[in-house]
Amino acid sequence: MKIGQKDFDFGGGHTYVMGILNVTPDSFSDGGKFREMDAALYHVEEMVLDGADIIDVGGESTRPGYQAVSIQEESVRVISVLEEIKKRFDVPVSVDSYKAPVMDAALSAGADFANDIWGLRYDVLFSEEERGWGAGTMAEVVAKHRKPVCIMQNRREAVYEEGLLPGMFADLRESLSIGERAGISKDRMILDPGVGFGKTYEHNLQVLARLEDFKALGMPLLLAASRKSVIGLTLDLPVTEREEGTLVTTVQAVQSGWQMVRVHDVKRSVRAIRMMEKIREYGEK
């Protein structure tokens, strides 16, 4: 898959690293830390030097109980830093937003990849009044710009009467169908199980325990478990002390043959992946 100017070999057995840049005042992990442009760009430089393959920019926190921001404010936050990153660094840039107008503006401004926490289904699950915008769906926006998209599984409530994995797989297949009907080719879509979204603590642990099962979907897979509440609750640790737990999930993704992880600490994640992949290489000899 080509993202920006970089070719990602999702069939080669390597796990790529997506580095997180939150330009929000209230992100659950690093809220406010990178709002100033110089701090944001310095952090991008750090992540690139540490081995990030792609940078994911978010302009609205989606932590539990988050405060939604206007389309205009989110667009300004994202596009201002996006344009500076594209000027200064040779790295693909992803934009994390579920709002079609924000994504349209970001992709128009040069973003290389769409990261949608509602998996192209927000326009289906929420009314126009709830959304706050009218015509134009996320799937139509991504298809128009011909950019790749990460489709995350999410639900309004953590209820899976059909069973957790069957329900998640059904949601992800629906998202794939929505994308294909809009004109997004299947080879431009990546799947994310949505750890921490629309799931209970036990659900999140089940997902992490069964990463191998998701390969049955036959798609590239991205794990975004970095510093999530499932780690904090398990270890009884604040968000600032969840790196060891995060690294366990990263190693789990590598062992399970996943193609990408989305993380806050790029340096340690890259090192863990390199070590795990070398061990696996010798195990296959």
C-alpha positions as CSV (number, residue, x, y, z in Angstrom):
1,M,0.0,0.0,0.0
2,K,1.3,3.4,-0.9
3,I,0.8,6.1,1.8
4,G,2.1,9.4,0.7
5,Q,5.4,8.7,-1.0
6,K,6.2,5.6,1.1
7,D,5.5,2.1,0.1
8,F,4.2,-0.1,3.0
9,D,4.7,-3.8,2.4
10,F,1.9,-5.2,4.5
11,G,2.6,-8.8,3.3
12,G,6.3,-8.8,4.3
13,G,5.9,-9.7,8.0
14,H,7.1,-6.3,9.3
15,T,5.1,-4.3,11.9
16,Y,5.2,-0.5,11.1
17,V,4.9,2.2,13.7
18,M,2.4,5.1,13.6
19,G,3.5,7.9,16.0
20,I,0.8,9.9,17.7
21,L,0.7,13.7,17.7
22,N,-2.2,15.2,19.7
23,V,-2.7,18.9,19.1
24,T,-5.5,19.1,21.6
25,P,-5.8,20.6,25.1
26,D,-7.5,17.6,26.6
27,S,-6.1,14.4,25.1
28,F,-6.2,11.6,27.7
29,S,-2.4,11.0,27.5
30,D,-0.7,14.2,26.5
31,G,-3.4,16.9,26.5
32,G,-2.0,20.3,25.8
33,K,1.6,19.2,25.6
34,F,2.0,19.7,21.8
35,R,-0.5,22.5,21.2
36,E,2.2,25.1,20.5
37,M,3.6,24.7,16.9
38,D,7.3,24.6,17.9
39,A,6.6,21.8,20.5
40,A,4.5,19.9,18.0
41,L,7.2,20.0,15.3
42,Y,10.0,19.1,17.7
43,H,8.0,16.1,18.8
44,V,7.5,15.1,15.1
45,E,11.2,15.4,14.6
46,E,11.8,13.2,17.6
47,M,9.4,10.5,16.4
48,V,10.8,10.5,12.8
49,L,14.4,10.2,14.2
50,D,13.2,7.4,16.5
51,G,11.8,5.4,13.5
52,A,8.2,6.4,13.0
53,D,6.8,5.3,9.6
54,I,3.8,7.6,9.7
55,I,2.6,10.5,12.0
56,D,-1.0,10.5,13.1
57,V,-2.3,14.0,13.9
58,G,-5.4,14.5,16.0
59,G,-7.2,17.7,16.7
60,E,-10.0,16.5,19.0
61,S,-9.7,14.2,22.0
62,T,-11.8,11.1,21.8
63,R,-11.1,10.0,25.4
64,P,-14.1,8.9,27.5
65,G,-16.2,12.0,28.4
66,Y,-14.4,14.2,25.8
67,Q,-15.6,17.6,24.9
68,A,-16.4,17.8,21.2
69,V,-15.0,20.8,19.3
70,S,-16.4,22.6,16.3
71,I,-15.6,21.5,12.7
72,Q,-13.8,24.8,12.2
73,E,-11.7,24.7,15.3
74,E,-10.7,21.0,14.7
75,S,-9.8,21.8,11.1
76,V,-7.7,24.8,12.0
77,R,-5.8,22.8,14.7
78,V,-5.1,19.9,12.3
79,I,-4.3,21.8,9.1
80,S,-2.0,24.3,10.6
81,V,0.4,21.6,12.0
82,L,-0.2,19.3,9.0
83,E,1.0,21.9,6.6
84,E,4.2,22.6,8.6
85,I,4.9,18.9,9.0
86,K,4.6,18.4,5.2
87,K,7.0,21.3,4.6
88,R,9.7,20.1,7.0
89,F,9.6,16.3,7.0
90,D,9.6,13.5,4.5
91,V,7.1,11.3,6.4
92,P,3.5,10.3,5.6
93,V,0.9,12.1,7.7
94,S,-2.4,10.6,8.9
95,V,-5.3,12.6,10.3
96,D,-7.4,11.2,13.1
97,S,-11.0,12.5,12.7
98,Y,-14.5,11.1,12.4
99,K,-15.9,14.3,10.9
100,A,-16.3,14.2,7.1
101,P,-15.8,18.0,6.7
102,V,-12.6,18.0,8.8
103,M,-11.2,15.0,6.8
104,D,-12.1,16.7,3.5
105,A,-10.2,19.8,4.5
106,A,-7.2,17.8,5.8
107,L,-6.9,15.6,2.8
108,S,-7.2,18.7,0.6
109,A,-4.4,20.2,2.6
110,G,-2.1,17.3,1.9
111,A,-2.8,14.6,4.5
112,D,-1.9,11.1,3.2
113,F,-4.1,8.9,5.2
114,A,-7.5,9.0,6.9
115,N,-7.9,7.5,10.4
116,D,-11.6,7.1,11.3
117,I,-12.6,5.9,14.8
118,W,-16.1,5.2,13.5
119,G,-15.0,3.1,10.6
120,L,-17.0,5.1,7.9
121,R,-20.2,4.4,9.9
122,Y,-20.7,7.7,11.9
123,D,-22.9,9.0,9.1
124,V,-25.0,5.8,9.4
125,L,-25.2,5.6,13.2
126,F,-25.8,9.3,14.0
127,S,-28.5,11.7,12.7
128,E,-27.7,14.9,10.9
129,E,-28.6,16.8,14.0
130,E,-26.3,14.7,16.1
131,R,-23.5,15.0,13.6
132,G,-23.6,18.8,13.2
133,W,-23.1,18.7,9.4
134,G,-25.3,17.8,6.4
135,A,-24.5,16.1,3.2
136,G,-21.2,14.3,2.5
137,T,-20.1,11.1,4.2
138,M,-16.6,10.1,5.3
139,A,-16.6,7.3,2.8
140,E,-17.4,9.7,0.0
141,V,-14.7,12.1,1.1
142,V,-12.0,9.4,1.3
143,A,-13.1,8.0,-2.1
144,K,-12.9,11.4,-3.7
145,H,-9.4,12.0,-2.5
146,R,-8.3,8.5,-3.4
147,K,-6.4,8.1,-0.1
148,P,-6.0,5.1,2.2
149,V,-8.2,4.8,5.3
150,C,-8.0,3.1,8.6
151,I,-11.4,1.7,9.6
152,M,-11.9,1.2,13.3
153,Q,-14.6,-0.9,14.9
154,N,-16.8,1.1,17.4
155,R,-20.3,1.0,18.8
156,R,-22.5,3.5,20.6
157,E,-22.8,1.0,23.5
158,A,-20.6,-1.9,24.6
159,V,-23.3,-4.5,23.8
160,Y,-22.6,-7.5,21.7
161,E,-25.6,-9.9,21.8
162,E,-24.1,-11.9,19.0
163,G,-20.8,-12.4,20.8
164,L,-17.9,-10.0,20.9
165,L,-15.8,-11.1,18.0
166,P,-18.7,-12.0,15.7
167,G,-20.2,-8.6,16.4
168,M,-16.9,-6.8,15.8
169,F,-16.3,-8.8,12.6
170,A,-19.9,-7.9,11.4
171,D,-19.2,-4.2,12.1
172,L,-15.9,-4.2,10.2
173,R,-17.4,-6.1,7.2
174,E,-20.2,-3.5,7.1
175,S,-17.5,-0.7,7.1
176,L,-15.6,-2.4,4.3
177,S,-18.9,-2.6,2.3
178,I,-19.6,1.0,2.9
179,G,-16.2,1.9,1.7
180,E,-16.3,-0.2,-1.4
181,R,-19.8,1.1,-2.3
182,A,-18.4,4.6,-2.1
183,G,-15.5,3.8,-4.4
184,I,-12.7,3.0,-1.9
185,S,-10.8,0.0,-3.2
186,K,-10.2,-2.8,-0.7
187,D,-6.5,-2.5,-1.1
188,R,-6.7,1.1,0.4
189,M,-8.3,0.0,3.7
190,I,-6.8,-1.1,7.0
191,L,-8.7,-2.4,10.0
192,D,-8.4,-1.4,13.7
193,P,-10.3,-3.4,16.4
194,G,-10.9,-0.3,18.4
195,V,-9.4,-1.1,21.8
196,G,-11.0,1.3,24.3
197,F,-13.9,2.2,22.1
198,G,-17.4,0.7,22.5
199,K,-16.1,-2.1,24.7
200,T,-15.9,-3.0,28.4
201,Y,-12.6,-3.7,30.2
202,E,-13.2,-7.4,29.7
203,H,-14.0,-6.9,26.0
204,N,-10.7,-5.1,25.5
205,L,-8.7,-7.9,27.2
206,Q,-10.5,-10.5,25.0
207,V,-9.5,-8.5,21.9
208,L,-5.9,-8.4,22.9
209,A,-5.9,-12.1,23.7
210,R,-7.3,-13.0,20.3
211,L,-5.3,-10.9,17.9
212,E,-4.6,-13.9,15.8
213,D,-8.3,-14.3,15.1
214,F,-8.5,-11.0,13.2
215,K,-6.3,-12.3,10.4
216,A,-9.4,-14.2,9.2
217,L,-10.7,-10.9,7.9
218,G,-7.9,-11.0,5.3
219,M,-7.0,-7.3,5.7
220,P,-4.0,-5.3,7.0
221,L,-4.4,-4.7,10.8
222,L,-3.5,-1.8,13.0
223,L,-3.4,-2.1,16.8
224,A,-3.9,1.2,18.8
225,A,-3.7,0.1,22.5
226,S,-1.1,2.6,23.6
227,R,-1.6,3.8,27.2
228,K,-5.3,2.8,27.0
229,S,-7.5,2.3,30.1
230,V,-7.3,-1.4,29.8
231,I,-3.6,-1.1,30.6
232,G,-4.2,1.3,33.4
233,L,-6.9,-0.8,35.0
234,T,-4.9,-4.0,34.7
235,L,-1.8,-2.5,36.3
236,D,-3.5,0.1,38.4
237,L,-1.3,2.8,36.9
238,P,-1.9,6.4,35.7
239,V,-1.6,7.2,32.0
240,T,1.9,8.5,32.5
241,E,3.1,5.0,33.6
242,R,1.7,2.7,31.1
243,E,4.6,2.2,28.7
244,E,5.6,-1.3,29.8
245,G,2.0,-2.4,29.4
246,T,1.9,-0.8,26.0
247,L,5.0,-2.6,24.9
248,V,3.4,-5.9,25.8
249,T,0.6,-5.2,23.4
250,T,3.1,-4.1,20.7
251,V,5.0,-7.4,21.1
252,Q,1.7,-9.2,21.0
253,A,0.9,-7.5,17.7
254,V,4.2,-8.5,16.2
255,Q,3.8,-12.1,17.4
256,S,0.3,-12.2,15.8
257,G,1.5,-10.9,12.5
258,W,-0.1,-7.5,12.6
259,Q,1.0,-4.8,10.2
260,M,1.0,-1.6,12.3
261,V,0.8,-0.3,15.8
262,R,-0.2,3.3,16.8
263,V,1.9,4.4,19.8
264,H,2.9,7.4,21.9
265,D,6.5,6.2,22.6
266,V,8.0,5.5,19.2
267,K,11.6,4.8,20.3
268,R,10.7,2.0,22.7
269,S,8.2,0.5,20.3
270,V,10.6,0.4,17.4
271,R,13.2,-1.3,19.6
272,A,10.7,-3.8,20.9
273,I,9.5,-4.6,17.3
274,R,13.1,-5.0,16.0
275,M,13.9,-7.4,18.9
276,M,10.7,-9.5,18.5
277,E,11.1,-9.7,14.7
278,K,14.7,-10.9,15.0
279,I,13.7,-13.6,17.5
280,R,10.9,-14.6,15.2
281,E,13.3,-14.7,12.3
282,Y,15.5,-17.2,14.1
283,G,12.5,-19.2,15.2
284,E,11.6,-19.7,11.5
285,K,15.1,-21.1,10.5
